[in-house]
Amino acid sequence: MGRAVAGGVSYVAGLVAQDVQDALLERYGRWPICPVCASGDPHALDVEPELGPDPHWVCGKQGVVVAPVGGLT
Ligand SMILES: [Zn+2]
């Protein structure tokens, strides 16, 4: 049963991550552009951890935390 539960959790987590992305799109429109790379190769910020209690916007290219989610206005 443990194997089945683990697979189920992984599956649900993926669905939740999609819901988080959809919610962010609805809330913010476009994902915020990375301010770290804005003058070079602009890209959207990522959220890490997507399902954690204290999510932050991060630059996935340079691996730096940009701001807490909700801290961008
Ligand atoms: Zn960046």
N, CA, C, O and the ligand as a Tripos MOL2 file, in Angstrom:
@<TRIPOS>MOLECULE
protein
  293   291    74     0     0
PROTEIN
NO_CHARGES

@<TRIPOS>ATOM
      1 N           0.8380   -1.1960    0.0000 N.3       1 MET1
      2 CA          0.0000    0.0000    0.0000 C.3       1 MET1
      3 C           0.8710    1.2440    0.0000 C.2       1 MET1
      4 O           0.4950    2.2890   -0.5320 O.2       1 MET1
      5 N           2.0590    1.1100    0.6150 N.am      2 GLY2
      6 CA          2.9470    2.2770    0.6700 C.3       2 GLY2
      7 C           3.3070    2.7750   -0.7130 C.2       2 GLY2
      8 O           3.3390    3.9800   -0.9600 O.2       2 GLY2
      9 N           3.5810    1.8370   -1.6210 N.am      3 ARG3
     10 CA          3.9450    2.2430   -2.9730 C.3       3 ARG3
     11 C           2.7900    3.0010   -3.6380 C.2       3 ARG3
     12 O           2.9980    4.0220   -4.2930 O.2       3 ARG3
     13 N           1.5790    2.4870   -3.4580 N.am      4 ALA4
     14 CA          0.4080    3.1300   -4.0660 C.3       4 ALA4
     15 C           0.2100    4.5450   -3.5100 C.2       4 ALA4
     16 O          -0.1090    5.4740   -4.2520 O.2       4 ALA4
     17 N           0.4010    4.6910   -2.2160 N.am      5 VAL5
     18 CA          0.2200    6.0040   -1.5960 C.3       5 VAL5
     19 C           1.2550    6.9860   -2.1260 C.2       5 VAL5
     20 O           0.9320    8.1290   -2.4480 O.2       5 VAL5
     21 N           2.5120    6.5260   -2.2160 N.am      6 ALA6
     22 CA          3.5640    7.4270   -2.6920 C.3       6 ALA6
     23 C           3.2540    7.9010   -4.1080 C.2       6 ALA6
     24 O           3.4000    9.0830   -4.4200 O.2       6 ALA6
     25 N           2.8240    6.9680   -4.9660 N.am      7 GLY7
     26 CA          2.4840    7.3680   -6.3180 C.3       7 GLY7
     27 C           1.3300    8.3500   -6.3440 C.2       7 GLY7
     28 O           1.3320    9.3090   -7.1150 O.2       7 GLY7
     29 N           0.3430    8.1030   -5.4930 N.am      8 GLY8
     30 CA         -0.8030    8.9890   -5.4290 C.3       8 GLY8
     31 C          -0.3950   10.3840   -4.9800 C.2       8 GLY8
     32 O          -0.8670   11.3800   -5.5280 O.2       8 GLY8
     33 N           0.4790   10.4550   -3.9850 N.am      9 VAL9
     34 CA          0.9320   11.7520   -3.4880 C.3       9 VAL9
     35 C           1.6770   12.5020   -4.5810 C.2       9 VAL9
     36 O           1.4630   13.6980   -4.7820 O.2       9 VAL9
     37 N           2.5480   11.7940   -5.2820 N.am     10 SER10
     38 CA          3.3070   12.4430   -6.3470 C.3      10 SER10
     39 C           2.3760   12.9800   -7.4210 C.2      10 SER10
     40 O           2.5510   14.0910   -7.9210 O.2      10 SER10
     41 N           1.3970   12.1830   -7.7610 N.am     11 TYR11
     42 CA          0.4320   12.5780   -8.7840 C.3      11 TYR11
     43 C          -0.3440   13.8180   -8.3450 C.2      11 TYR11
     44 O          -0.5130   14.7620   -9.1160 O.2      11 TYR11
     45 N          -0.8080   13.8040   -7.1040 N.am     12 VAL12
     46 CA         -1.5700   14.9380   -6.5860 C.3      12 VAL12
     47 C          -0.6870   16.1830   -6.5170 C.2      12 VAL12
     48 O          -1.1270   17.2830   -6.8540 O.2      12 VAL12
     49 N           0.5550   16.0060   -6.0820 N.am     13 ALA13
     50 CA          1.4500   17.1550   -5.9860 C.3      13 ALA13
     51 C           1.6250   17.8220   -7.3390 C.2      13 ALA13
     52 O           1.6710   19.0480   -7.4340 O.2      13 ALA13
     53 N           1.7230   17.0110   -8.3890 N.am     14 GLY14
     54 CA          1.8450   17.5840   -9.7200 C.3      14 GLY14
     55 C           0.6140   18.3810  -10.0990 C.2      14 GLY14
     56 O           0.7140   19.4520  -10.6960 O.2      14 GLY14
     57 N          -0.5350   17.8600   -9.7520 N.am     15 LEU15
     58 CA         -1.7720   18.5810  -10.0460 C.3      15 LEU15
     59 C          -1.8360   19.8830   -9.2630 C.2      15 LEU15
     60 O          -2.2470   20.9140   -9.7950 O.2      15 LEU15
     61 N          -1.4300   19.8330   -8.0010 N.am     16 VAL16
     62 CA         -1.4490   21.0420   -7.1730 C.3      16 VAL16
     63 C          -0.4930   22.0790   -7.7400 C.2      16 VAL16
     64 O          -0.8080   23.2680   -7.7710 O.2      16 VAL16
     65 N           0.6730   21.6320   -8.1890 N.am     17 ALA17
     66 CA          1.6240   22.5810   -8.7610 C.3      17 ALA17
     67 C           1.0200   23.2800   -9.9730 C.2      17 ALA17
     68 O           1.2110   24.4800  -10.1700 O.2      17 ALA17
     69 N           0.2970   22.5220  -10.7750 N.am     18 GLN18
     70 CA         -0.3720   23.1400  -11.9190 C.3      18 GLN18
     71 C          -1.4140   24.1490  -11.4580 C.2      18 GLN18
     72 O          -1.5550   25.2220  -12.0440 O.2      18 GLN18
     73 N          -2.1450   23.7960  -10.3980 N.am     19 ASP19
     74 CA         -3.1430   24.7260   -9.8690 C.3      19 ASP19
     75 C          -2.4770   25.9910   -9.3620 C.2      19 ASP19
     76 O          -3.0000   27.0910   -9.5420 O.2      19 ASP19
     77 N          -1.3140   25.8350   -8.7220 N.am     20 VAL20
     78 CA         -0.5870   27.0000   -8.2270 C.3      20 VAL20
     79 C          -0.1880   27.9000   -9.3830 C.2      20 VAL20
     80 O          -0.3370   29.1190   -9.3100 O.2      20 VAL20
     81 N           0.3150   27.3030  -10.4410 N.am     21 GLN21
     82 CA          0.7040   28.1010  -11.5970 C.3      21 GLN21
     83 C          -0.4970   28.7990  -12.2080 C.2      21 GLN21
     84 O          -0.4180   29.9710  -12.5760 O.2      21 GLN21
     85 N          -1.6070   28.0840  -12.3160 N.am     22 ASP22
     86 CA         -2.8110   28.6950  -12.8690 C.3      22 ASP22
     87 C          -3.2830   29.8490  -11.9920 C.2      22 ASP22
     88 O          -3.6900   30.8970  -12.4920 O.2      22 ASP22
     89 N          -3.2240   29.6430  -10.6760 N.am     23 ALA23
     90 CA         -3.6570   30.6900   -9.7530 C.3      23 ALA23
     91 C          -2.7570   31.9140   -9.8740 C.2      23 ALA23
     92 O          -3.2330   33.0490   -9.8450 O.2      23 ALA23
     93 N          -1.4670   31.6780  -10.0090 N.am     24 LEU24
     94 CA         -0.5350   32.7930  -10.1590 C.3      24 LEU24
     95 C          -0.7940   33.5380  -11.4600 C.2      24 LEU24
     96 O          -0.7360   34.7670  -11.5020 O.2      24 LEU24
     97 N          -1.0740   32.8000  -12.5040 N.am     25 LEU25
     98 CA         -1.3660   33.4430  -13.7810 C.3      25 LEU25
     99 C          -2.6050   34.3170  -13.6770 C.2      25 LEU25
    100 O          -2.6570   35.4240  -14.2140 O.2      25 LEU25
    101 N          -3.6090   33.7900  -12.9660 N.am     26 GLU26
    102 CA         -4.8310   34.5820  -12.8040 C.3      26 GLU26
    103 C          -4.5760   35.8110  -11.9490 C.2      26 GLU26
    104 O          -5.1230   36.8820  -12.2090 O.2      26 GLU26
    105 N          -3.7410   35.6520  -10.9240 N.am     27 ARG27
    106 CA         -3.5280   36.7330   -9.9630 C.3      27 ARG27
    107 C          -2.5980   37.7970  -10.5300 C.2      27 ARG27
    108 O          -2.8200   38.9930  -10.3440 O.2      27 ARG27
    109 N          -1.5700   37.3560  -11.2120 N.am     28 TYR28
    110 CA         -0.5350   38.2940  -11.6340 C.3      28 TYR28
    111 C          -0.5350   38.5460  -13.1350 C.2      28 TYR28
    112 O           0.2150   39.3850  -13.6350 O.2      28 TYR28
    113 N          -1.3910   37.8050  -13.8550 N.am     29 GLY29
    114 CA         -1.3240   37.9050  -15.3040 C.3      29 GLY29
    115 C          -0.0790   37.1760  -15.7690 C.2      29 GLY29
    116 O           0.0620   35.9770  -15.5270 O.2      29 GLY29
    117 N           0.8050   37.8650  -16.4180 N.am     30 ARG30
    118 CA          2.0730   37.2360  -16.7750 C.3      30 ARG30
    119 C           2.8970   37.0220  -15.5160 C.2      30 ARG30
    120 O           2.8000   37.7720  -14.5440 O.2      30 ARG30
    121 N           3.7010   35.9880  -15.5650 N.am     31 TRP31
    122 CA          4.6280   35.8000  -14.4510 C.3      31 TRP31
    123 C           5.5910   36.9710  -14.4310 C.2      31 TRP31
    124 O           5.9780   37.4940  -15.4760 O.2      31 TRP31
    125 N           5.9750   37.3760  -13.2240 N.am     32 PRO32
    126 CA          6.8940   38.5140  -13.1380 C.3      32 PRO32
    127 C           8.2070   38.2100  -13.8400 C.2      32 PRO32
    128 O           8.7390   37.1020  -13.7660 O.2      32 PRO32
    129 N           8.7030   39.2130  -14.5130 N.am     33 ILE33
    130 CA          9.9790   39.0630  -15.1980 C.3      33 ILE33
    131 C          11.1080   39.1740  -14.1760 C.2      33 ILE33
    132 O          11.0790   40.0140  -13.2780 O.2      33 ILE33
    133 N          12.0810   38.3190  -14.3370 N.am     34 CYS34
    134 CA         13.2200   38.2930  -13.4190 C.3      34 CYS34
    135 C          13.9800   39.6120  -13.4730 C.2      34 CYS34
    136 O          14.4990   39.9750  -14.5280 O.2      34 CYS34
    137 N          14.0560   40.3380  -12.3550 N.am     35 PRO35
    138 CA         14.7810   41.6190  -12.3510 C.3      35 PRO35
    139 C          16.2890   41.4230  -12.4100 C.2      35 PRO35
    140 O          17.0240   42.3290  -12.8020 O.2      35 PRO35
    141 N          16.7420   40.2540  -12.0240 N.am     36 VAL36
    142 CA         18.1780   39.9870  -12.0400 C.3      36 VAL36
    143 C          18.6890   39.9250  -13.4740 C.2      36 VAL36
    144 O          19.7880   40.3860  -13.7800 O.2      36 VAL36
    145 N          17.8700   39.3460  -14.3460 N.am     37 CYS37
    146 CA         18.2830   39.1050  -15.7220 C.3      37 CYS37
    147 C          17.5900   40.0630  -16.7040 C.2      37 CYS37
    148 O          17.7220   39.9010  -17.9170 O.2      37 CYS37
    149 N          16.8570   41.0510  -16.1920 N.am     38 ALA38
    150 CA         16.0190   41.8800  -17.0510 C.3      38 ALA38
    151 C          16.8220   42.6060  -18.1240 C.2      38 ALA38
    152 O          16.3280   42.8500  -19.2250 O.2      38 ALA38
    153 N          18.0600   42.9450  -17.7940 N.am     39 SER39
    154 CA         18.8720   43.7040  -18.7470 C.3      39 SER39
    155 C          19.6380   42.7850  -19.6930 C.2      39 SER39
    156 O          20.2720   43.2510  -20.6400 O.2      39 SER39
    157 N          19.5800   41.4930  -19.4390 N.am     40 GLY40
    158 CA         20.3290   40.5720  -20.2880 C.3      40 GLY40
    159 C          19.4150   39.6590  -21.0550 C.2      40 GLY40
    160 O          19.1310   39.8960  -22.2290 O.2      40 GLY40
    161 N          18.9460   38.6040  -20.3950 N.am     41 ASP41
    162 CA         18.1140   37.6030  -21.0390 C.3      41 ASP41
    163 C          16.8580   37.4230  -20.1960 C.2      41 ASP41
    164 O          16.7790   36.5030  -19.3820 O.2      41 ASP41
    165 N          15.8750   38.3020  -20.3910 N.am     42 PRO42
    166 CA         14.7010   38.2840  -19.5190 C.3      42 PRO42
    167 C          13.9450   36.9650  -19.5710 C.2      42 PRO42
    168 O          13.8150   36.3420  -20.6250 O.2      42 PRO42
    169 N          13.4590   36.5620  -18.4300 N.am     43 HIS43
    170 CA         12.6630   35.3430  -18.3290 C.3      43 HIS43
    171 C          11.7560   35.4830  -17.1260 C.2      43 HIS43
    172 O          11.9500   36.3760  -16.3010 O.2      43 HIS43
    173 N          10.7750   34.6150  -17.0190 N.am     44 ALA44
    174 CA          9.8530   34.6530  -15.8900 C.3      44 ALA44
    175 C          10.4940   34.0300  -14.6590 C.2      44 ALA44
    176 O          11.3220   33.1250  -14.7580 O.2      44 ALA44
    177 N          10.0990   34.5300  -13.5140 N.am     45 LEU45
    178 CA         10.5830   33.9650  -12.2640 C.3      45 LEU45
    179 C           9.9030   32.6290  -11.9760 C.2      45 LEU45
    180 O           8.8050   32.3450  -12.4550 O.2      45 LEU45
    181 N          10.5920   31.8280  -11.1800 N.am     46 ASP46
    182 CA         10.0160   30.5830  -10.6890 C.3      46 ASP46
    183 C           9.6490   30.7650   -9.2230 C.2      46 ASP46
    184 O          10.1420   31.6760   -8.5580 O.2      46 ASP46
    185 N           8.7800   29.8900   -8.7270 N.am     47 VAL47
    186 CA          8.4260   29.8770   -7.3160 C.3      47 VAL47
    187 C           9.0080   28.6250   -6.6750 C.2      47 VAL47
    188 O           8.7970   27.5160   -7.1660 O.2      47 VAL47
    189 N           9.7310   28.7980   -5.5910 N.am     48 GLU48
    190 CA         10.2590   27.6530   -4.8380 C.3      48 GLU48
    191 C          10.0920   27.9060   -3.3510 C.2      48 GLU48
    192 O          10.3400   29.0260   -2.9050 O.2      48 GLU48
    193 N           9.6930   26.9430   -2.5800 N.am     49 PRO49
    194 CA          9.0740   25.7140   -3.0970 C.3      49 PRO49
    195 C           7.6400   25.9860   -3.5090 C.2      49 PRO49
    196 O           6.9520   26.7940   -2.8860 O.2      49 PRO49
    197 N           7.1930   25.3180   -4.5490 N.am     50 GLU50
    198 CA          5.8390   25.5720   -5.0360 C.3      50 GLU50
    199 C           4.7850   25.2340   -3.9940 C.2      50 GLU50
    200 O           3.7320   25.8690   -3.9320 O.2      50 GLU50
    201 N           5.0750   24.2310   -3.1780 N.am     51 LEU51
    202 CA          4.0780   23.7580   -2.2290 C.3      51 LEU51
    203 C           4.4900   24.0220   -0.7950 C.2      51 LEU51
    204 O           3.8280   23.5480    0.1280 O.2      51 LEU51
    205 N           5.5650   24.7640   -0.5820 N.am     52 GLY52
    206 CA          6.0520   24.9890    0.7710 C.3      52 GLY52
    207 C           5.2850   26.0880    1.4750 C.2      52 GLY52
    208 O           4.4420   26.7530    0.8710 O.2      52 GLY52
    209 N           5.5770   26.2800    2.7520 N.am     53 PRO53
    210 CA          4.8550   27.2650    3.5490 C.3      53 PRO53
    211 C           5.3740   28.6890    3.3540 C.2      53 PRO53
    212 O           4.7080   29.6460    3.7500 O.2      53 PRO53
    213 N           6.5370   28.8410    2.7570 N.am     54 ASP54
    214 CA          7.1570   30.1650    2.6490 C.3      54 ASP54
    215 C           7.7480   30.3340    1.2490 C.2      54 ASP54
    216 O           8.9660   30.4150    1.0930 O.2      54 ASP54
    217 N           6.8870   30.3860    0.2330 N.am     55 PRO55
    218 CA          7.3850   30.4050   -1.1440 C.3      55 PRO55
    219 C           8.0490   31.7240   -1.5090 C.2      55 PRO55
    220 O           7.6500   32.7930   -1.0470 O.2      55 PRO55
    221 N           9.0520   31.6240   -2.3330 N.am     56 HIS56
    222 CA          9.7780   32.7980   -2.8120 C.3      56 HIS56
    223 C           9.8780   32.7570   -4.3210 C.2      56 HIS56
    224 O           9.9100   31.6850   -4.9250 O.2      56 HIS56
    225 N           9.9280   33.9220   -4.9220 N.am     57 TRP57
    226 CA         10.2820   34.0260   -6.3300 C.3      57 TRP57
    227 C          11.7760   33.8170   -6.4560 C.2      57 TRP57
    228 O          12.5630   34.4200   -5.7260 O.2      57 TRP57
    229 N          12.1520   32.9790   -7.3650 N.am     58 VAL58
    230 CA         13.5700   32.7270   -7.5660 C.3      58 VAL58
    231 C          13.9110   32.8500   -9.0480 C.2      58 VAL58
    232 O          13.0820   32.6080   -9.9260 O.2      58 VAL58
    233 N          15.1590   33.2340   -9.2910 N.am     59 CYS59
    234 CA         15.7040   33.2150  -10.6400 C.3      59 CYS59
    235 C          16.2640   31.8320  -10.8840 C.2      59 CYS59
    236 O          17.2650   31.4420  -10.2830 O.2      59 CYS59
    237 N          15.6230   31.0970  -11.7590 N.am     60 GLY60
    238 CA         16.0610   29.7380  -12.0170 C.3      60 GLY60
    239 C          17.3710   29.6750  -12.7640 C.2      60 GLY60
    240 O          18.0600   28.6550  -12.7320 O.2      60 GLY60
    241 N          17.7220   30.7510  -13.4340 N.am     61 LYS61
    242 CA         18.9600   30.7460  -14.2040 C.3      61 LYS61
    243 C          20.1720   30.9620  -13.3170 C.2      61 LYS61
    244 O          21.2130   30.3310  -13.5020 O.2      61 LYS61
    245 N          20.0260   31.8640  -12.3450 N.am     62 GLN62
    246 CA         21.1710   32.1740  -11.4890 C.3      62 GLN62
    247 C          21.0150   31.6080  -10.0900 C.2      62 GLN62
    248 O          21.9340   31.6810   -9.2740 O.2      62 GLN62
    249 N          19.8410   31.0420   -9.8150 N.am     63 GLY63
    250 CA         19.6440   30.3740   -8.5390 C.3      63 GLY63
    251 C          19.6000   31.3140   -7.3600 C.2      63 GLY63
    252 O          20.0430   30.9600   -6.2680 O.2      63 GLY63
    253 N          19.0700   32.5120   -7.5620 N.am     64 VAL64
    254 CA         18.9930   33.4720   -6.4720 C.3      64 VAL64
    255 C          17.5350   33.7420   -6.1280 C.2      64 VAL64
    256 O          16.6590   33.7260   -6.9930 O.2      64 VAL64
    257 N          17.2980   33.9900   -4.8440 N.am     65 VAL65
    258 CA         15.9610   34.3530   -4.3750 C.3      65 VAL65
    259 C          15.7600   35.8410   -4.6410 C.2      65 VAL65
    260 O          16.5960   36.6670   -4.2750 O.2      65 VAL65
    261 N          14.6470   36.1690   -5.2790 N.am     66 VAL66
    262 CA         14.3810   37.5610   -5.6440 C.3      66 VAL66
    263 C          13.5110   38.2500   -4.6120 C.2      66 VAL66
    264 O          13.8020   39.3700   -4.1930 O.2      66 VAL66
    265 N          12.4320   37.5750   -4.1980 N.am     67 ALA67
    266 CA         11.5050   38.1810   -3.2400 C.3      67 ALA67
    267 C          10.5390   37.1280   -2.7440 C.2      67 ALA67
    268 O          10.3270   36.1130   -3.4060 O.2      67 ALA67
    269 N           9.9480   37.3640   -1.5730 N.am     68 PRO68
    270 CA          8.8690   36.4760   -1.1410 C.3      68 PRO68
    271 C           7.6860   36.5990   -2.0840 C.2      68 PRO68
    272 O           7.4260   37.6710   -2.6300 O.2      68 PRO68
    273 N           6.9660   35.4890   -2.2750 N.am     69 VAL69
    274 CA          5.7250   35.5790   -3.0500 C.3      69 VAL69
    275 C           4.7680   36.4970   -2.2990 C.2      69 VAL69
    276 O           4.5440   36.3210   -1.1020 O.2      69 VAL69
    277 N           4.2160   37.4550   -2.9890 N.am     70 GLY70
    278 CA          3.4030   38.4760   -2.3400 C.3      70 GLY70
    279 C           4.2000   39.7370   -2.0680 C.2      70 GLY70
    280 O           3.6270   40.7770   -1.7440 O.2      70 GLY70
    281 N           5.5180   39.6560   -2.1960 N.am     71 GLY71
    282 CA          6.3820   40.8050   -1.9440 C.3      71 GLY71
    283 C           6.6200   41.6420   -3.1960 C.2      71 GLY71
    284 O           7.2100   42.7210   -3.1340 O.2      71 GLY71
    285 N           6.1560   41.1360   -4.3200 N.am     72 LEU72
    286 CA          6.2410   41.9060   -5.5460 C.3      72 LEU72
    287 C           4.9160   42.6220   -5.7480 C.2      72 LEU72
    288 O           3.8560   41.9970   -5.7250 O.2      72 LEU72
    289 N           4.9770   43.9210   -5.9450 N.am     73 THR73
    290 CA          3.7460   44.6720   -6.1490 C.3      73 THR73
    291 C           3.8480   45.4880   -7.4140 C.2      73 THR73
    292 O           2.9080   46.1980   -7.7690 O.2      73 THR73
    293 ZN         16.9440   35.5410  -13.8160 Zn       74 ZN74
@<TRIPOS>BOND
     1     1     2 1
     2     2     3 1
     3     3     4 2
     4     3     5 am
     5     5     6 1
     6     6     7 1
     7     7     8 2
     8     7     9 am
     9     9    10 1
    10    10    11 1
    11    11    12 2
    12    11    13 am
    13    13    14 1
    14    14    15 1
    15    15    16 2
    16    15    17 am
    17    17    18 1
    18    18    19 1
    19    19    20 2
    20    19    21 am
    21    21    22 1
    22    22    23 1
    23    23    24 2
    24    23    25 am
    25    25    26 1
    26    26    27 1
    27    27    28 2
    28    27    29 am
    29    29    30 1
    30    30    31 1
    31    31    32 2
    32    31    33 am
    33    33    34 1
    34    34    35 1
    35    35    36 2
    36    35    37 am
    37    37    38 1
    38    38    39 1
    39    39    40 2
    40    39    41 am
    41    41    42 1
    42    42    43 1
    43    43    44 2
    44    43    45 am
    45    45    46 1
    46    46    47 1
    47    47    48 2
    48    47    49 am
    49    49    50 1
    50    50    51 1
    51    51    52 2
    52    51    53 am
    53    53    54 1
    54    54    55 1
    55    55    56 2
    56    55    57 am
    57    57    58 1
    58    58    59 1
    59    59    60 2
    60    59    61 am
    61    61    62 1
    62    62    63 1
    63    63    64 2
    64    63    65 am
    65    65    66 1
    66    66    67 1
    67    67    68 2
    68    67    69 am
    69    69    70 1
    70    70    71 1
    71    71    72 2
    72    71    73 am
    73    73    74 1
    74    74    75 1
    75    75    76 2
    76    75    77 am
    77    77    78 1
    78    78    79 1
    79    79    80 2
    80    79    81 am
    81    81    82 1
    82    82    83 1
    83    83    84 2
    84    83    85 am
    85    85    86 1
    86    86    87 1
    87    87    88 2
    88    87    89 am
    89    89    90 1
    90    90    91 1
    91    91    92 2
    92    91    93 am
    93    93    94 1
    94    94    95 1
    95    95    96 2
    96    95    97 am
    97    97    98 1
    98    98    99 1
    99    99   100 2
   100    99   101 am
   101   101   102 1
   102   102   103 1
   103   103   104 2
   104   103   105 am
   105   105   106 1
   106   106   107 1
   107   107   108 2
   108   107   109 am
   109   109   110 1
   110   110   111 1
   111   111   112 2
   112   111   113 am
   113   113   114 1
   114   114   115 1
   115   115   116 2
   116   115   117 am
   117   117   118 1
   118   118   119 1
   119   119   120 2
   120   119   121 am
   121   121   122 1
   122   122   123 1
   123   123   124 2
   124   123   125 am
   125   125   126 1
   126   126   127 1
   127   127   128 2
   128   127   129 am
   129   129   130 1
   130   130   131 1
   131   131   132 2
   132   131   133 am
   133   133   134 1
   134   134   135 1
   135   135   136 2
   136   135   137 am
   137   137   138 1
   138   138   139 1
   139   139   140 2
   140   139   141 am
   141   141   142 1
   142   142   143 1
   143   143   144 2
   144   143   145 am
   145   145   146 1
   146   146   147 1
   147   147   148 2
   148   147   149 am
   149   149   150 1
   150   150   151 1
   151   151   152 2
   152   151   153 am
   153   153   154 1
   154   154   155 1
   155   155   156 2
   156   155   157 am
   157   157   158 1
   158   158   159 1
   159   159   160 2
   160   159   161 am
   161   161   162 1
   162   162   163 1
   163   163   164 2
   164   163   165 am
   165   165   166 1
   166   166   167 1
   167   167   168 2
   168   167   169 am
   169   169   170 1
   170   170   171 1
   171   171   172 2
   172   171   173 am
   173   173   174 1
   174   174   175 1
   175   175   176 2
   176   175   177 am
   177   177   178 1
   178   178   179 1
   179   179   180 2
   180   179   181 am
   181   181   182 1
   182   182   183 1
   183   183   184 2
   184   183   185 am
   185   185   186 1
   186   186   187 1
   187   187   188 2
   188   187   189 am
   189   189   190 1
   190   190   191 1
   191   191   192 2
   192   191   193 am
   193   193   194 1
   194   194   195 1
   195   195   196 2
   196   195   197 am
   197   197   198 1
   198   198   199 1
   199   199   200 2
   200   199   201 am
   201   201   202 1
   202   202   203 1
   203   203   204 2
   204   203   205 am
   205   205   206 1
   206   206   207 1
   207   207   208 2
   208   207   209 am
   209   209   210 1
   210   210   211 1
   211   211   212 2
   212   211   213 am
   213   213   214 1
   214   214   215 1
   215   215   216 2
   216   215   217 am
   217   217   218 1
   218   218   219 1
   219   219   220 2
   220   219   221 am
   221   221   222 1
   222   222   223 1
   223   223   224 2
   224   223   225 am
   225   225   226 1
   226   226   227 1
   227   227   228 2
   228   227   229 am
   229   229   230 1
   230   230   231 1
   231   231   232 2
   232   231   233 am
   233   233   234 1
   234   234   235 1
   235   235   236 2
   236   235   237 am
   237   237   238 1
   238   238   239 1
   239   239   240 2
   240   239   241 am
   241   241   242 1
   242   242   243 1
   243   243   244 2
   244   243   245 am
   245   245   246 1
   246   246   247 1
   247   247   248 2
   248   247   249 am
   249   249   250 1
   250   250   251 1
   251   251   252 2
   252   251   253 am
   253   253   254 1
   254   254   255 1
   255   255   256 2
   256   255   257 am
   257   257   258 1
   258   258   259 1
   259   259   260 2
   260   259   261 am
   261   261   262 1
   262   262   263 1
   263   263   264 2
   264   263   265 am
   265   265   266 1
   266   266   267 1
   267   267   268 2
   268   267   269 am
   269   269   270 1
   270   270   271 1
   271   271   272 2
   272   271   273 am
   273   273   274 1
   274   274   275 1
   275   275   276 2
   276   275   277 am
   277   277   278 1
   278   278   279 1
   279   279   280 2
   280   279   281 am
   281   281   282 1
   282   282   283 1
   283   283   284 2
   284   283   285 am
   285   285   286 1
   286   286   287 1
   287   287   288 2
   288   287   289 am
   289   289   290 1
   290   290   291 1
   291   291   292 2
@<TRIPOS>SUBSTRUCTURE
     1 MET1         2 RESIDUE 1 A MET
     2 GLY2         6 RESIDUE 1 A GLY
     3 ARG3        10 RESIDUE 1 A ARG
     4 ALA4        14 RESIDUE 1 A ALA
     5 VAL5        18 RESIDUE 1 A VAL
     6 ALA6        22 RESIDUE 1 A ALA
     7 GLY7        26 RESIDUE 1 A GLY
     8 GLY8        30 RESIDUE 1 A GLY
     9 VAL9        34 RESIDUE 1 A VAL
    10 SER10       38 RESIDUE 1 A SER
    11 TYR11       42 RESIDUE 1 A TYR
    12 VAL12       46 RESIDUE 1 A VAL
    13 ALA13       50 RESIDUE 1 A ALA
    14 GLY14       54 RESIDUE 1 A GLY
    15 LEU15       58 RESIDUE 1 A LEU
    16 VAL16       62 RESIDUE 1 A VAL
    17 ALA17       66 RESIDUE 1 A ALA
    18 GLN18       70 RESIDUE 1 A GLN
    19 ASP19       74 RESIDUE 1 A ASP
    20 VAL20       78 RESIDUE 1 A VAL
    21 GLN21       82 RESIDUE 1 A GLN
    22 ASP22       86 RESIDUE 1 A ASP
    23 ALA23       90 RESIDUE 1 A ALA
    24 LEU24       94 RESIDUE 1 A LEU
    25 LEU25       98 RESIDUE 1 A LEU
    26 GLU26      102 RESIDUE 1 A GLU
    27 ARG27      106 RESIDUE 1 A ARG
    28 TYR28      110 RESIDUE 1 A TYR
    29 GLY29      114 RESIDUE 1 A GLY
    30 ARG30      118 RESIDUE 1 A ARG
    31 TRP31      122 RESIDUE 1 A TRP
    32 PRO32      126 RESIDUE 1 A PRO
    33 ILE33      130 RESIDUE 1 A ILE
    34 CYS34      134 RESIDUE 1 A CYS
    35 PRO35      138 RESIDUE 1 A PRO
    36 VAL36      142 RESIDUE 1 A VAL
    37 CYS37      146 RESIDUE 1 A CYS
    38 ALA38      150 RESIDUE 1 A ALA
    39 SER39      154 RESIDUE 1 A SER
    40 GLY40      158 RESIDUE 1 A GLY
    41 ASP41      162 RESIDUE 1 A ASP
    42 PRO42      166 RESIDUE 1 A PRO
    43 HIS43      170 RESIDUE 1 A HIS
    44 ALA44      174 RESIDUE 1 A ALA
    45 LEU45      178 RESIDUE 1 A LEU
    46 ASP46      182 RESIDUE 1 A ASP
    47 VAL47      186 RESIDUE 1 A VAL
    48 GLU48      190 RESIDUE 1 A GLU
    49 PRO49      194 RESIDUE 1 A PRO
    50 GLU50      198 RESIDUE 1 A GLU
    51 LEU51      202 RESIDUE 1 A LEU
    52 GLY52      206 RESIDUE 1 A GLY
    53 PRO53      210 RESIDUE 1 A PRO
    54 ASP54      214 RESIDUE 1 A ASP
    55 PRO55      218 RESIDUE 1 A PRO
    56 HIS56      222 RESIDUE 1 A HIS
    57 TRP57      226 RESIDUE 1 A TRP
    58 VAL58      230 RESIDUE 1 A VAL
    59 CYS59      234 RESIDUE 1 A CYS
    60 GLY60      238 RESIDUE 1 A GLY
    61 LYS61      242 RESIDUE 1 A LYS
    62 GLN62      246 RESIDUE 1 A GLN
    63 GLY63      250 RESIDUE 1 A GLY
    64 VAL64      254 RESIDUE 1 A VAL
    65 VAL65      258 RESIDUE 1 A VAL
    66 VAL66      262 RESIDUE 1 A VAL
    67 ALA67      266 RESIDUE 1 A ALA
    68 PRO68      270 RESIDUE 1 A PRO
    69 VAL69      274 RESIDUE 1 A VAL
    70 GLY70      278 RESIDUE 1 A GLY
    71 GLY71      282 RESIDUE 1 A GLY
    72 LEU72      286 RESIDUE 1 A LEU
    73 THR73      290 RESIDUE 1 A THR
    74 ZN74       293 GROUP 0 **** ****
